[in-house]
Amino acid sequence: MDKHVVVGAGPVGSAVAQQLVERGAEVVVVTRSGTAVPGTTAVAADASNAARLSEICAGARAIYNCINPPYDQWQETWPPMAQALLAAAESSGAVLVTTASLYPYGPVDGPMTQGMPDSATGHKAKVRARMTADAMEAHRAGRLHAVEVRGSDYLGGNSYMEATITPAFRKGRTAYVPADLDAPHTFTNVQDMARTLIAAAYDPSSWGKVWHAPSVAPSTMRELATIAAAQLGAKPKVRSMPYAAVWIGGVFNPFIKEMRETQYQFRGPYVMDSSAAQEHFGITPTPLEDSVRLDLAHTAQRA
């Protein structure tokens, strides 16, 4: 049977696993706690244990890195897991398909396009850029096969909207968002990300490259809030939270402190061009209204 190993069972990992099951594949989901995804085999393992991960991935067609470690622990947790994933891909012959963000680009002028250099200087971004460089270097050396798909802020799980807008709207309150409400911003549907990861796994011509997940034209936080409010039957009451509030919040909360580094993503235009992937993989991104609906459904399940 066509075996695939998905490491991580957050919104993207679960979506990848579910879509693979629908294709009739044998799917193994690896998490530290052994989280179950319907139709898959759940395995509890430490993703930084290279020997154990290599054992699990034996005979696999693809390994999907869908891990989402704590935001404030990237520097400590990512390097050993990244090396373990490389070792598992090399020993098994499976293609390593990595879920990634736009962090490595850092602040840019104009839309982010495929092939741009990873020029970020922030510590979290540099960790992810190093992972990309190591995987692509190993691919070019013929040690393994690797491909990476980068997406912008998600809709459909673990989203910025879920963290800042939805809880307030459900309670009839004003949402305070640490962002410029009218700056254009690209959002990526988690199901579209999953579709692209799977398409890349099956397409050797896509390997050795970094792709941008098909995503709709940019919108603004105000537009997103208006759509969400309409679907919830609420009033779109939203206000911008100044950067100073984020800085002060970081004094007391390590998660918020990490947000200081990436505030540029929400204080000005943050636009990703995904036209190359749309054309190559033939994937049409989900309309924004449907993505918001998916996101609201995800938060309802967690409520």
C-alpha positions, 0 to 999 in steps of 0.5 A, spaced: 500 500 500 501 507 498 504 509 505 505 516 508 507 518 514 505 525 517 509 528 523 504 532 527 496 532 528 495 540 528 490 543 523 495 542 517 497 535 519 490 533 520 488 535 513 493 532 510 492 525 513 484 526 512 486 527 504 490 522 504 486 517 507 480 519 502 485 517 496 486 510 499 493 511 502 496 508 508 497 513 513 501 513 519 500 519 524 506 521 529 505 525 535 508 525 542 502 523 545 499 518 539 493 523 537 488 519 533 486 521 526 480 517 523 482 512 518 490 512 520 495 509 524 497 513 530 504 512 533 506 516 539 514 518 538 519 523 539 520 527 533 527 528 535 529 521 535 532 520 529 533 512 530 525 511 532 523 516 526 527 512 521 524 506 523 517 508 523 518 511 516 521 505 513 517 503 506 514 510 506 513 514 499 513 521 503 514 524 510 510 530 511 513 535 516 507 538 519 510 539 526 508 546 530 512 546 536 511 552 542 512 558 539 517 561 544 521 554 544 523 554 536 530 555 537 531 549 542 526 544 539 526 545 531 534 543 530 534 536 533 527 535 530 529 537 523 535 533 523 531 527 525 526 528 519 532 529 514 535 522 517 528 519 516 528 521 509 535 519 507 534 512 510 527 511 508 528 514 501 521 517 502 521 525 500 521 530 505 515 534 504 515 540 509 510 545 511 513 552 512 511 559 513 514 566 510 518 568 516 525 566 512 523 572 507 523 577 513 520 584 511 520 585 504 518 591 499 512 588 494 509 581 494 513 575 496 515 571 490 518 564 489 525 564 489 526 570 493 532 570 498 531 568 505 534 574 508 530 575 515 534 576 521 529 575 526 531 568 531 525 564 529 526 566 522 533 564 521 531 557 525 526 556 519 531 558 514 536 554 516 532 548 516 530 550 508 537 550 507 539 544 510 534 540 506 535 543 499 543 542 500 541 535 502 537 534 496 542 537 491 547 532 494 543 526 492 542 524 499 534 525 499 528 528 496 526 534 499 520 539 497 517 545 501 511 549 501 510 555 504 503 559 506 501 565 509 497 566 515 492 560 516 484 560 516 481 553 518 485 552 524 490 555 529 489 562 525 490 569 527 483 570 526 481 565 531 486 568 536 484 575 535 477 576 532 472 570 533 472 570 541 470 577 542 465 576 536 462 570 539 461 574 546 458 580 542 464 584 544 469 589 540 475 585 538 482 588 539 487 586 533 495 587 534 495 589 526 493 595 521 486 593 520 487 596 512 493 593 510 493 588 505 494 581 507 494 574 504 491 568 508 492 561 506 486 555 507 489 549 511 485 545 506 489 548 500 496 547 504 494 540 505 492 539 497 499 542 495 503 538 500 500 532 497 501 534 490 508 536 491 509 529 494 507 525 488 510 530 483 518 529 482 518 535 478 516 539 484 522 537 488 528 541 490 524 547 490 520 552 495 513 553 493 507 558 495 501 554 497 495 557 492 492 562 496 486 567 494 488 575 493 490 579 499 484 582 503 485 586 510 483 584 517 477 589 517 474 585 511 476 579 514 472 581 520 466 583 516 465 577 513 466 573 520 461 578 523 456 576 517 457 569 518 456 569 526 450 574 525 454 579 530 456 586 529 463 587 526 466 591 532 474 591 531 479 596 533 487 596 532 491 594 538 498 599 538 504 596 537 506 598 544 501 594 547 504 588 544 511 590 547 508 591 554 504 584 553 511 581 552 514 583 558 509 578 562 507 573 556 513 569 553 508 567 547 506 575 546 514 577 547 515 572 540 510 576 537 514 583 537 519 580 532 513 578 527 509 585 528 511 587 521 507 582 518 501 585 520 503 593 520 503 594 513 502 590 506 504 582 507 502 579 500 504 572 497 504 571 490 502 563 489 501 564 481 507 559 480 504 553 484 497 554 482 499 553 475 504 548 476 499 543 481 493 546 478 490 548 484 485 553 485 485 556 492 478 556 496 474 563 496 475 567 502 468 566 504 469 559 505 475 559 508 472 564 514 467 559 514 472 553 515 475 557 520 469 559 524 467 551 524 474 550 527 473 554 533 466 552 534 469 545 535 474 547 540 469 552 544 
